Amino acid sequence: MKSFFTVLKIVILVVCLLGVTFGYLFFRVWQKNERPKVVSSSWTETEILLGHASTLSLEIEMPWHRKVIPFPQSYPESLVPVIDQAELTEGSLNPLGTKTWTIRIPFVATSTTDLKSATASFPLKKTNRISPSTINLNLPPLRVITPETIPDNPRIPEGFLTEQEPKKNLLEKPNPPEKQIDLWIWLLGIFTLIALVIHLLKRTGIIKTTPPWEKALTNLSKLDPQDSPVAFYSKLTDILKNYTSERFSFRGRSKTSAEFLEILKNHSLIPNLHLGQLESFAHLSDQVKFADHIPDSAKAPESLELIKVFVNETTPTPENLKTED
């Protein structure tokens, strides 16, 4: 059975490295504090009548810590923004530390002045550092034409120019940018990729984990029955608990002897023929560790051999190992 904790350690390490990487990228974006840039801009209508409105749709890519204000502070005299109908939509945060904001705001044409090379600027929320305070935009082409009939000497010219106010339905809820992907989708994809890579590396044998039976036998070979009884039986008990916990996937390391034996009795993969001997060993070990019992000199080698036999006889065959995995 492959070690779950080894894989978990690798995943945690990779996640930590990714966290440090993203943290550095976000810090660099904050440190540079660059001016936002316009991704796209367009009008809902590229040709309108004098006194009518067209809605400007504007996508702005900006650092994660900055925010744009959707009310232009400068614009052509012949185009008047309808401030109370401005909309600002916050996009998702991408792993590179930027966001895409969408602004939609109607502009009313008040004259037929040529709008070629016309510009507008939107303010940015202030920060505590010296940083760009506006984002400037070259307005996309917009043609304003004169109506077929104009009242002679209208008494209220201003009323004529604004009598057909932009309707609310001109300002539909903008869809999120198609190219923007939620941060959680990025993270899910990264974790999936990590899991797939680890799985493939383990399948090809590049990443190898030491099976619990091999670790147990290696540790058992290092024990010396001539050590003090307390030290010897403490180490031997720890090896047994660690082996059974990893081999049979249960938490036995922190259990008392009684709790540990109860788990072994109820586990379907542990042969019953070993339970009696393990129970006697557990009682002897407790007496040595907690009651200052000094066992016969022959008991230590017998206990060591008992645990070795238990490990060997519960080591799965290659066929059983595939079934368990």
PADOMAR-790052 format. One record per residue (C-alpha): residue number from 1; residue in one letter; chain; x, y, z. Coordinates in steps of 0.2 Angstrom, whole numbers. Layout:
! PADOMAR-790052
+-----+----+----+-------+-------+-------+
:   i : aa : ch :     X :     Y :     Z :
+-----+----+----+-------+-------+-------+
: NUM :  A :  A :     X :     Y :     Z :
...
+-----+----+----+-------+-------+-------+
//
This chain:
! PADOMAR-790052
+-----+----+----+-------+-------+-------+
:   i : aa : ch :     X :     Y :     Z :
+-----+----+----+-------+-------+-------+
:   1 :  M :  A :     0 :     0 :     0 :
:   2 :  K :  A :     7 :    17 :    -5 :
:   3 :  S :  A :    10 :    29 :     9 :
:   4 :  F :  A :    -3 :    42 :    10 :
:   5 :  F :  A :     7 :    53 :    21 :
:   6 :  T :  A :    22 :    54 :     9 :
:   7 :  V :  A :    10 :    60 :    -5 :
:   8 :  L :  A :     2 :    72 :     7 :
:   9 :  K :  A :    19 :    79 :    11 :
:  10 :  I :  A :    23 :    81 :    -7 :
:  11 :  V :  A :     7 :    90 :   -11 :
:  12 :  I :  A :     9 :   102 :     4 :
:  13 :  L :  A :    26 :   106 :    -2 :
:  14 :  V :  A :    20 :   110 :   -19 :
:  15 :  V :  A :     6 :   120 :   -13 :
:  16 :  C :  A :    18 :   130 :    -2 :
:  17 :  L :  A :    29 :   133 :   -17 :
:  18 :  L :  A :    14 :   139 :   -27 :
:  19 :  G :  A :     9 :   150 :   -13 :
:  20 :  V :  A :    26 :   158 :   -11 :
:  21 :  T :  A :    26 :   160 :   -30 :
:  22 :  F :  A :     9 :   169 :   -31 :
:  23 :  G :  A :    13 :   179 :   -16 :
:  24 :  Y :  A :    29 :   185 :   -25 :
:  25 :  L :  A :    19 :   189 :   -41 :
:  26 :  F :  A :     6 :   199 :   -31 :
:  27 :  F :  A :    19 :   208 :   -21 :
:  28 :  R :  A :    28 :   213 :   -37 :
:  29 :  V :  A :    12 :   219 :   -45 :
:  30 :  W :  A :     9 :   230 :   -29 :
:  31 :  Q :  A :    27 :   236 :   -29 :
:  32 :  K :  A :    27 :   241 :   -47 :
:  33 :  N :  A :    10 :   250 :   -46 :
:  34 :  E :  A :     9 :   252 :   -65 :
:  35 :  R :  A :    -4 :   262 :   -74 :
:  36 :  P :  A :   -19 :   252 :   -79 :
:  37 :  K :  A :   -22 :   248 :   -97 :
:  38 :  V :  A :   -37 :   248 :  -108 :
:  39 :  V :  A :   -41 :   231 :  -115 :
:  40 :  S :  A :   -55 :   236 :  -126 :
:  41 :  S :  A :   -68 :   250 :  -129 :
:  42 :  S :  A :   -83 :   251 :  -140 :
:  43 :  W :  A :  -100 :   260 :  -143 :
:  44 :  T :  A :  -116 :   251 :  -143 :
:  45 :  E :  A :  -121 :   262 :  -158 :
:  46 :  T :  A :  -107 :   269 :  -169 :
:  47 :  E :  A :  -119 :   281 :  -177 :
:  48 :  I :  A :  -132 :   291 :  -167 :
:  49 :  L :  A :  -143 :   306 :  -170 :
:  50 :  L :  A :  -139 :   323 :  -162 :
:  51 :  G :  A :  -147 :   323 :  -144 :
:  52 :  H :  A :  -147 :   304 :  -143 :
:  53 :  A :  A :  -135 :   293 :  -133 :
:  54 :  S :  A :  -123 :   278 :  -136 :
:  55 :  T :  A :  -116 :   268 :  -122 :
:  56 :  L :  A :   -97 :   266 :  -120 :
:  57 :  S :  A :   -91 :   249 :  -115 :
:  58 :  L :  A :   -74 :   249 :  -108 :
:  59 :  E :  A :   -63 :   235 :  -101 :
:  60 :  I :  A :   -48 :   240 :   -91 :
:  61 :  E :  A :   -34 :   228 :   -84 :
:  62 :  M :  A :   -27 :   235 :   -68 :
:  63 :  P :  A :   -17 :   229 :   -53 :
:  64 :  W :  A :   -26 :   219 :   -40 :
:  65 :  H :  A :   -25 :   233 :   -27 :
:  66 :  R :  A :   -31 :   247 :   -38 :
:  67 :  K :  A :   -49 :   252 :   -42 :
:  68 :  V :  A :   -57 :   263 :   -55 :
:  69 :  I :  A :   -71 :   276 :   -53 :
:  70 :  P :  A :   -83 :   275 :   -67 :
:  71 :  F :  A :   -87 :   293 :   -69 :
:  72 :  P :  A :   -76 :   302 :   -82 :
:  73 :  Q :  A :   -67 :   318 :   -76 :
:  74 :  S :  A :   -63 :   324 :   -93 :
:  75 :  Y :  A :   -72 :   321 :  -110 :
:  76 :  P :  A :   -76 :   330 :  -126 :
:  77 :  E :  A :   -88 :   345 :  -124 :
:  78 :  S :  A :   -99 :   337 :  -138 :
:  79 :  L :  A :  -102 :   321 :  -128 :
:  80 :  V :  A :  -110 :   322 :  -110 :
:  81 :  P :  A :  -109 :   307 :   -99 :
:  82 :  V :  A :  -125 :   301 :   -90 :
:  83 :  I :  A :  -117 :   299 :   -73 :
:  84 :  D :  A :  -132 :   291 :   -64 :
:  85 :  Q :  A :  -132 :   277 :   -77 :
:  86 :  A :  A :  -114 :   272 :   -75 :
:  87 :  E :  A :  -110 :   254 :   -71 :
:  88 :  L :  A :   -94 :   246 :   -64 :
:  89 :  T :  A :   -92 :   228 :   -64 :
:  90 :  E :  A :   -77 :   220 :   -55 :
:  91 :  G :  A :   -69 :   205 :   -64 :
:  92 :  S :  A :   -61 :   190 :   -57 :
:  93 :  L :  A :   -43 :   190 :   -50 :
:  94 :  N :  A :   -31 :   181 :   -61 :
:  95 :  P :  A :   -15 :   172 :   -54 :
:  96 :  L :  A :    -4 :   186 :   -61 :
:  97 :  G :  A :   -11 :   198 :   -49 :
:  98 :  T :  A :   -22 :   209 :   -61 :
:  99 :  K :  A :   -41 :   211 :   -62 :
: 100 :  T :  A :   -52 :   216 :   -77 :
: 101 :  W :  A :   -65 :   230 :   -73 :
: 102 :  T :  A :   -79 :   234 :   -85 :
: 103 :  I :  A :   -87 :   251 :   -86 :
: 104 :  R :  A :  -103 :   255 :   -96 :
: 105 :  I :  A :  -109 :   273 :   -97 :
: 106 :  P :  A :  -120 :   282 :  -109 :
: 107 :  F :  A :  -114 :   298 :  -118 :
: 108 :  V :  A :  -127 :   310 :  -125 :
: 109 :  A :  A :  -121 :   319 :  -141 :
: 110 :  T :  A :  -124 :   338 :  -139 :
: 111 :  S :  A :  -116 :   343 :  -156 :
: 112 :  T :  A :  -111 :   336 :  -172 :
: 113 :  T :  A :   -92 :   340 :  -169 :
: 114 :  D :  A :   -80 :   328 :  -177 :
: 115 :  L :  A :   -75 :   316 :  -163 :
: 116 :  K :  A :   -59 :   310 :  -171 :
: 117 :  S :  A :   -45 :   309 :  -159 :
: 118 :  A :  A :   -57 :   313 :  -144 :
: 119 :  T :  A :   -51 :   307 :  -127 :
: 120 :  A :  A :   -59 :   304 :  -110 :
: 121 :  S :  A :   -51 :   300 :   -93 :
: 122 :  F :  A :   -57 :   290 :   -79 :
: 123 :  P :  A :   -50 :   293 :   -61 :
: 124 :  L :  A :   -42 :   280 :   -50 :
: 125 :  K :  A :   -45 :   278 :   -32 :
: 126 :  K :  A :   -31 :   286 :   -22 :
: 127 :  T :  A :   -18 :   276 :   -13 :
: 128 :  N :  A :    -5 :   281 :     0 :
: 129 :  R :  A :     9 :   280 :   -13 :
: 130 :  I :  A :    13 :   291 :   -27 :
: 131 :  S :  A :     5 :   282 :   -42 :
: 132 :  P :  A :    -5 :   285 :   -57 :
: 133 :  S :  A :   -22 :   294 :   -53 :
: 134 :  T :  A :   -31 :   292 :   -70 :
: 135 :  I :  A :   -33 :   281 :   -85 :
: 136 :  N :  A :   -34 :   289 :  -102 :
: 137 :  L :  A :   -44 :   283 :  -116 :
: 138 :  N :  A :   -44 :   287 :  -135 :
: 139 :  L :  A :   -63 :   286 :  -138 :
: 140 :  P :  A :   -68 :   274 :  -152 :
: 141 :  P :  A :   -75 :   281 :  -168 :
: 142 :  L :  A :   -93 :   288 :  -166 :
: 143 :  R :  A :  -103 :   298 :  -179 :
: 144 :  V :  A :  -116 :   310 :  -174 :
: 145 :  I :  A :  -128 :   316 :  -187 :
: 146 :  T :  A :  -141 :   329 :  -188 :
: 147 :  P :  A :  -160 :   324 :  -187 :
: 148 :  E :  A :  -170 :   327 :  -203 :
: 149 :  T :  A :  -181 :   340 :  -195 :
: 150 :  I :  A :  -176 :   353 :  -182 :
: 151 :  P :  A :  -188 :   365 :  -174 :
: 152 :  D :  A :  -186 :   383 :  -179 :
: 153 :  N :  A :  -179 :   394 :  -166 :
: 154 :  P :  A :  -183 :   381 :  -152 :
: 155 :  R :  A :  -188 :   391 :  -136 :
: 156 :  I :  A :  -178 :   379 :  -125 :
: 157 :  P :  A :  -163 :   373 :  -135 :
: 158 :  E :  A :  -157 :   363 :  -120 :
: 159 :  G :  A :  -173 :   354 :  -119 :
: 160 :  F :  A :  -172 :   349 :  -138 :
: 161 :  L :  A :  -155 :   342 :  -135 :
: 162 :  T :  A :  -160 :   331 :  -121 :
: 163 :  E :  A :  -178 :   328 :  -124 :
: 164 :  Q :  A :  -174 :   310 :  -129 :
: 165 :  E :  A :  -165 :   304 :  -114 :
: 166 :  P :  A :  -155 :   288 :  -114 :
: 167 :  K :  A :  -167 :   274 :  -109 :
: 168 :  K :  A :  -163 :   262 :   -95 :
: 169 :  N :  A :  -163 :   247 :  -107 :
: 170 :  L :  A :  -148 :   254 :  -116 :
: 171 :  L :  A :  -137 :   250 :  -101 :
: 172 :  E :  A :  -139 :   231 :  -100 :
: 173 :  K :  A :  -130 :   221 :   -87 :
: 174 :  P :  A :  -113 :   217 :   -94 :
: 175 :  N :  A :  -107 :   199 :   -96 :
: 176 :  P :  A :   -91 :   195 :   -87 :
: 177 :  P :  A :   -76 :   196 :   -99 :
: 178 :  E :  A :   -74 :   180 :  -108 :
: 179 :  K :  A :   -56 :   178 :  -106 :
: 180 :  Q :  A :   -57 :   181 :   -87 :
: 181 :  I :  A :   -55 :   165 :   -77 :
: 182 :  D :  A :   -60 :   164 :   -58 :
: 183 :  L :  A :   -45 :   161 :   -47 :
: 184 :  W :  A :   -53 :   146 :   -39 :
: 185 :  I :  A :   -53 :   138 :   -57 :
: 186 :  W :  A :   -35 :   141 :   -58 :
: 187 :  L :  A :   -31 :   134 :   -41 :
: 188 :  L :  A :   -42 :   118 :   -45 :
: 189 :  G :  A :   -33 :   116 :   -61 :
: 190 :  I :  A :   -16 :   117 :   -53 :
: 191 :  F :  A :   -21 :   105 :   -39 :
: 192 :  T :  A :   -28 :    93 :   -52 :
: 193 :  L :  A :   -12 :    94 :   -62 :
: 194 :  I :  A :    -1 :    91 :   -46 :
: 195 :  A :  A :   -11 :    76 :   -42 :
: 196 :  L :  A :   -10 :    69 :   -60 :
: 197 :  V :  A :     9 :    72 :   -60 :
: 198 :  I :  A :    12 :    64 :   -44 :
: 199 :  H :  A :     1 :    49 :   -49 :
: 200 :  L :  A :    11 :    47 :   -65 :
: 201 :  L :  A :    28 :    49 :   -57 :
: 202 :  K :  A :    23 :    35 :   -44 :
: 203 :  R :  A :    16 :    24 :   -58 :
: 204 :  T :  A :    32 :    25 :   -67 :
: 205 :  G :  A :    42 :    22 :   -52 :
: 206 :  I :  A :    51 :    39 :   -52 :
: 207 :  I :  A :    44 :    43 :   -35 :
: 208 :  K :  A :    46 :    28 :   -24 :
: 209 :  T :  A :    39 :    26 :    -6 :
: 210 :  T :  A :    46 :    14 :     6 :
: 211 :  P :  A :    32 :     1 :    10 :
: 212 :  P :  A :    28 :     0 :    29 :
: 213 :  W :  A :    34 :   -19 :    30 :
: 214 :  E :  A :    51 :   -14 :    23 :
: 215 :  K :  A :    53 :     1 :    35 :
: 216 :  A :  A :    47 :   -11 :    50 :
: 217 :  L :  A :    60 :   -25 :    45 :
: 218 :  T :  A :    73 :   -12 :    43 :
: 219 :  N :  A :    70 :    -4 :    61 :
: 220 :  L :  A :    68 :   -21 :    68 :
: 221 :  S :  A :    85 :   -26 :    62 :
: 222 :  K :  A :    93 :   -11 :    71 :
: 223 :  L :  A :    86 :   -17 :    88 :
: 224 :  D :  A :    98 :   -25 :   101 :
: 225 :  P :  A :    89 :   -37 :   113 :
: 226 :  Q :  A :   104 :   -33 :   125 :
: 227 :  D :  A :    98 :   -15 :   127 :
: 228 :  S :  A :    89 :   -11 :   144 :
: 229 :  P :  A :    72 :   -19 :   144 :
: 230 :  V :  A :    62 :    -2 :   145 :
: 231 :  A :  A :    71 :     5 :   130 :
: 232 :  F :  A :    70 :   -11 :   120 :
: 233 :  Y :  A :    52 :   -14 :   123 :
: 234 :  S :  A :    47 :     4 :   120 :
: 235 :  K :  A :    56 :     4 :   103 :
: 236 :  L :  A :    48 :   -13 :    99 :
: 237 :  T :  A :    31 :    -7 :   103 :
: 238 :  D :  A :    33 :     9 :    93 :
: 239 :  I :  A :    38 :    -1 :    78 :
: 240 :  L :  A :    23 :   -13 :    79 :
: 241 :  K :  A :    11 :     2 :    81 :
: 242 :  N :  A :    19 :    11 :    67 :
: 243 :  Y :  A :    19 :    -4 :    55 :
: 244 :  T :  A :     1 :    -9 :    59 :
: 245 :  S :  A :    -5 :     9 :    57 :
: 246 :  E :  A :     2 :    11 :    40 :
: 247 :  R :  A :    -1 :    -6 :    34 :
: 248 :  F :  A :   -19 :    -7 :    39 :
: 249 :  S :  A :   -23 :    11 :    38 :
: 250 :  F :  A :   -29 :    15 :    56 :
: 251 :  R :  A :   -23 :    27 :    69 :
: 252 :  G :  A :   -14 :    16 :    82 :
: 253 :  R :  A :     1 :    26 :    87 :
: 254 :  S :  A :    -7 :    35 :   101 :
: 255 :  K :  A :   -18 :    21 :   107 :
: 256 :  T :  A :   -16 :    12 :   124 :
: 257 :  S :  A :   -12 :    -6 :   123 :
: 258 :  A :  A :   -30 :   -11 :   127 :
: 259 :  E :  A :   -36 :     1 :   113 :
: 260 :  F :  A :   -23 :    -5 :   101 :
: 261 :  L :  A :   -27 :   -24 :   104 :
: 262 :  E :  A :   -46 :   -20 :   102 :
: 263 :  I :  A :   -43 :   -12 :    85 :
: 264 :  L :  A :   -32 :   -27 :    80 :
: 265 :  K :  A :   -46 :   -39 :    85 :
: 266 :  N :  A :   -59 :   -30 :    74 :
: 267 :  H :  A :   -48 :   -28 :    59 :
: 268 :  S :  A :   -53 :   -41 :    45 :
: 269 :  L :  A :   -35 :   -41 :    37 :
: 270 :  I :  A :   -26 :   -46 :    53 :
: 271 :  P :  A :   -25 :   -65 :    55 :
: 272 :  N :  A :   -33 :   -72 :    71 :
: 273 :  L :  A :   -18 :   -83 :    74 :
: 274 :  H :  A :    -7 :   -68 :    79 :
: 275 :  L :  A :   -19 :   -60 :    91 :
: 276 :  G :  A :   -15 :   -71 :   106 :
: 277 :  Q :  A :     3 :   -69 :   104 :
: 278 :  L :  A :     2 :   -50 :   101 :
: 279 :  E :  A :    -9 :   -49 :   117 :
: 280 :  S :  A :     4 :   -57 :   128 :
: 281 :  F :  A :    17 :   -46 :   120 :
: 282 :  A :  A :     8 :   -31 :   124 :
: 283 :  H :  A :     5 :   -36 :   142 :
: 284 :  L :  A :    23 :   -40 :   144 :
: 285 :  S :  A :    28 :   -23 :   136 :
: 286 :  D :  A :    17 :   -13 :   148 :
: 287 :  Q :  A :    24 :   -22 :   163 :
: 288 :  V :  A :    42 :   -18 :   158 :
: 289 :  K :  A :    38 :     0 :   154 :
: 290 :  F :  A :    26 :     4 :   168 :
: 291 :  A :  A :    29 :    -8 :   182 :
: 292 :  D :  A :    48 :   -10 :   182 :
: 293 :  H :  A :    46 :   -28 :   178 :
: 294 :  I :  A :    62 :   -37 :   172 :
: 295 :  P :  A :    58 :   -51 :   161 :
: 296 :  D :  A :    69 :   -67 :   158 :
: 297 :  S :  A :    84 :   -64 :   146 :
: 298 :  A :  A :    76 :   -75 :   133 :
: 299 :  K :  A :    60 :   -65 :   132 :
: 300 :  A :  A :    68 :   -50 :   122 :
: 301 :  P :  A :    74 :   -61 :   107 :
: 302 :  E :  A :    58 :   -70 :   107 :
: 303 :  S :  A :    48 :   -54 :   107 :
: 304 :  L :  A :    59 :   -47 :    93 :
: 305 :  E :  A :    56 :   -63 :    83 :
: 306 :  L :  A :    37 :   -63 :    86 :
: 307 :  I :  A :    36 :   -46 :    78 :
: 308 :  K :  A :    47 :   -50 :    63 :
: 309 :  V :  A :    36 :   -65 :    60 :
: 310 :  F :  A :    20 :   -55 :    61 :
: 311 :  V :  A :    27 :   -42 :    49 :
: 312 :  N :  A :    33 :   -55 :    36 :
: 313 :  E :  A :    16 :   -65 :    37 :
: 314 :  T :  A :     6 :   -49 :    35 :
: 315 :  T :  A :    16 :   -42 :    20 :
: 316 :  P :  A :     5 :   -43 :     5 :
: 317 :  T :  A :     9 :   -52 :   -11 :
: 318 :  P :  A :    11 :   -42 :   -27 :
: 319 :  E :  A :    -7 :   -48 :   -32 :
: 320 :  N :  A :   -14 :   -43 :   -15 :
: 321 :  L :  A :    -5 :   -26 :   -16 :
: 322 :  K :  A :   -13 :   -22 :   -32 :
: 323 :  T :  A :   -30 :   -26 :   -25 :
: 324 :  E :  A :   -28 :   -16 :   -10 :
: 325 :  D :  A :   -22 :    -1 :   -20 :
+-----+----+----+-------+-------+-------+
//
